[in-house]
């Protein structure tokens, strides 16, 4: 059998995919913690998923990355590999995958090594593309955010899903078990918090001089209030004007709580005019505002300036501030997002739900001043019923086994406050408690009634068209 290398004689190469510095730090922590098995080579594959990668720095160009590089034998660029295609929109045709695997083995000098993949966001490209190229490779998925607690956003190809061995995740909500990928029986594995924060400390030590000096200046005396921008208009959740107003509400809320020194960390791709508007408002309110234009992890600022309060909408960084660093936090705008997220299956729904349920509202001054209850295992366990119900409502076909848990939660806990997490139309479509008055509960299950309703809607549409044309 010419050209065949016995399995025992082959090397083992691990390929890690990262599109953010936070993700690269998570991978470094996984390596340091021994959560990744031994290998002959470890390759870090960088993907720049920005809308215009040419104008946005990639992970390996960001401040602090050099402290992470030593965990890997080589750093590769996915953008260069598939150029001129964009990582977020390209994947190989199924007939072409053997050619692509052969090409990448030559390009990256993989030989006949056995390949292991450690991927992020497995439901979308570029992770799906990489998994598709190396069809026989086992996969570990790592999750660095709150989305790991929500359902898989769409039905995953069993040829990929059945190859996934583990979900490596940070313990952002102790006591709450991730729902992601459980439809394939994938077991979650927590990455040690102390190892992750140590890695983040290395990144913080390499902070740019401008950030370091600004942090030292701001941190003298009481810590500032730190505002986290997310650029929600880029996700079509808010309009740019609404997001500007959300930042102004953050500023007003901080000042109302007595903070006179405020730091704004904008999203790296946010327009500069937002910062100028905030500076004008800060002057009107008598607050000193510092805008940090240098791209840097929020966790670097936590370590550098120890803010007195961290304010955001639904950023994962709110939970790292509270759980990993013990900092006071407050949320704002989540009630609007819960209403606006569309469709109901939007993968941001569970992160927004978690932040809304766990953290105090910035504009509830009494709750913020009292401090949020610690996000501990008891808090996480209390959240399990809500997340299970929301997860089932989002992806009932992927997680049919969650129906009893959703029915129990909705029957016992649906009230004026918890209604914000659900939509009556969604509950009606799934025949869940709270959908319609109990005496009409048979309707969603009755095919005859549903057929009549569909016909009535069709007649109404026809009548409206005739009126418009007449």
JOSULNOR-V502422 format. One record per pair of residues at least 4 apart in sequence whose ideal C-beta (glycine too) atoms are under 6 Angstrom apart, sorted by sequence separation. I is the first residue (numbers start at 1). GAP is how many residues later the second one is. D is the distance in whole Angstrom. If there is no record, write none. Layout:
BEGIN
I&GAP&D  I&GAP&D
END
This chain:
BEGIN
5&4&5  29&4&6  57&4&4  92&4&5  96&4&6  103&4&6  104&4&6  125&4&5  126&4&6  152&4&6  156&4&6  158&4&5  207&4&5  215&4&6  238&4&4  266&4&4  270&4&6  296&4&5  300&4&6  301&4&6  319&4&5  320&4&5  321&4&5  336&4&6  337&4&6  348&4&6  354&4&6  355&4&5  360&4&6  365&4&6  375&4&5  383&4&6  387&4&6  392&4&6  395&4&6  402&4&6  409&4&5  410&4&5  414&4&6  436&4&5  442&4&5  466&4&6  5&5&5  18&5&4  30&5&4  31&5&5  48&5&4  57&5&6  60&5&5  85&5&4  92&5&5  105&5&4  122&5&5  143&5&3  156&5&4  181&5&4  191&5&6  207&5&5  232&5&5  233&5&5  238&5&5  254&5&4  282&5&4  341&5&4  413&5&6  422&5&6  427&5&4  18&6&4  30&6&5  50&6&4  121&6&5  218&6&5  232&6&5  233&6&6  312&6&5  321&6&4  443&6&5  120&7&6  233&7&5  282&7&4  322&7&5  341&7&6  360&7&4  392&7&6  427&7&5  428&7&4  82&8&6  92&8&5  119&8&4  254&8&5  321&8&5  341&8&5  360&8&5  427&8&4  428&8&6  18&9&6  78&9&6  169&9&6  48&10&4  178&10&5  233&10&5  279&10&6  392&10&4  16&11&5  167&11&6  232&11&5  310&11&4  318&11&5  46&12&5  360&12&5  46&13&5  359&13&6  431&13&4  46&14&5  167&14&5  264&14&6  338&14&6  388&14&5  392&14&4  431&14&6  60&15&5  337&15&5  275&16&4  428&16&5  164&17&6  310&17&5  358&17&6  388&17&4  389&17&4  334&18&5  115&19&5  122&19&5  167&19&5  169&19&6  171&19&5  298&19&4  302&19&6  309&19&5  310&19&5  311&19&5  117&20&5  119&20&6  164&20&6  313&20&5  314&20&6  389&20&4  414&20&5  148&21&5  166&21&6  167&21&5  168&21&5  170&21&6  299&21&6  334&21&6  389&21&6  115&22&4  116&22&6  117&22&5  118&22&5  119&22&6  120&22&6  164&22&5  171&22&6  334&22&4  410&22&6  411&22&5  141&23&6  161&23&4  166&23&5  168&23&6  227&23&5  302&23&5  410&23&4  139&24&5  331&24&5  385&24&4  410&24&5  14&25&4  138&25&6  139&25&5  140&25&6  262&25&5  53&26&6  140&26&5  141&26&5  142&26&4  143&26&4  407&26&6  12&27&5  138&27&6  149&27&6  260&27&5  261&27&5  262&27&5  263&27&5  264&27&5  265&27&5  268&27&5  12&28&5  13&28&5  14&28&5  15&28&5  16&28&5  17&28&5  19&28&5  44&28&4  151&28&5  152&28&6  331&28&5  11&29&4  123&29&6  131&29&5  149&29&5  150&29&6  152&29&6  225&29&4  15&30&6  19&30&5  42&30&5  123&30&5  148&30&4  244&30&6  251&30&6  255&30&5  329&30&6  330&30&5  332&30&4  42&31&5  43&31&5  44&31&5  45&31&5  46&31&5  47&31&4  48&31&5  123&31&6  247&31&6  390&31&6  41&32&5  101&32&5  148&32&5  255&32&5  330&32&4  43&33&6  45&33&5  100&33&5  244&33&6  248&33&5  393&33&5  91&34&5  225&34&4  396&34&6  24&35&5  97&35&6  97&36&6  231&36&4  88&37&6  91&37&6  224&37&4  225&37&5  226&37&5  227&37&5  228&37&6  229&37&4  230&37&6  314&37&5  353&37&5  21&38&5  49&38&5  91&38&4  224&38&6  229&38&5  314&38&5  330&38&5  49&39&5  87&39&4  224&39&5  231&39&5  28&40&5  31&40&5  47&40&5  92&40&6  18&41&6  21&41&5  91&41&6  229&41&6  314&41&4  28&43&5  328&43&6  24&44&5  78&48&6  345&49&5  311&51&6  323&52&5  322&53&5  250&61&5  353&68&5  228&70&6  47&79&5  344&79&6  226&81&4  223&82&6  250&82&6  338&82&5  344&82&5  211&83&5  223&83&5  224&83&6  230&83&6  249&83&6  210&84&6  223&84&5  225&84&4  226&84&5  227&84&5  228&84&4  211&85&5  223&85&4  230&85&6  208&86&5  219&86&4  222&86&6  218&87&5  228&87&5  246&87&5  215&89&4  228&89&6  215&90&4  207&93&5  204&96&4  13&97&6  23&97&5  200&99&5  204&99&4  13&100&4  10&102&6  11&102&4  12&102&5  13&102&6  14&102&5  15&102&5  16&102&5  17&102&5  10&103&6  17&103&6  237&103&6  10&104&5  5&107&5  253&109&4  17&110&6  253&110&6  17&113&6  26&116&6  26&118&4  23&121&5  22&122&5  197&127&6  193&131&6  35&133&6  67&135&4  67&136&6  30&138&6  64&139&4  67&139&5  64&142&4  63&145&5  172&147&4  33&158&6  33&159&5  30&161&6  29&162&5  33&162&4  32&163&5  29&166&5  29&167&4  29&170&5  146&170&5  28&171&5  145&171&4  25&174&5  25&175&6  153&194&4  147&200&6  150&200&3  149&201&6  174&202&6  175&202&3  174&203&5  147&204&6  176&204&4  146&205&4  175&205&3  174&206&5  175&206&4  173&207&5  176&207&5  146&208&6  179&212&5  183&215&5  62&233&6  149&238&6  151&240&4  151&243&5  155&243&6  151&244&4  151&248&6
END
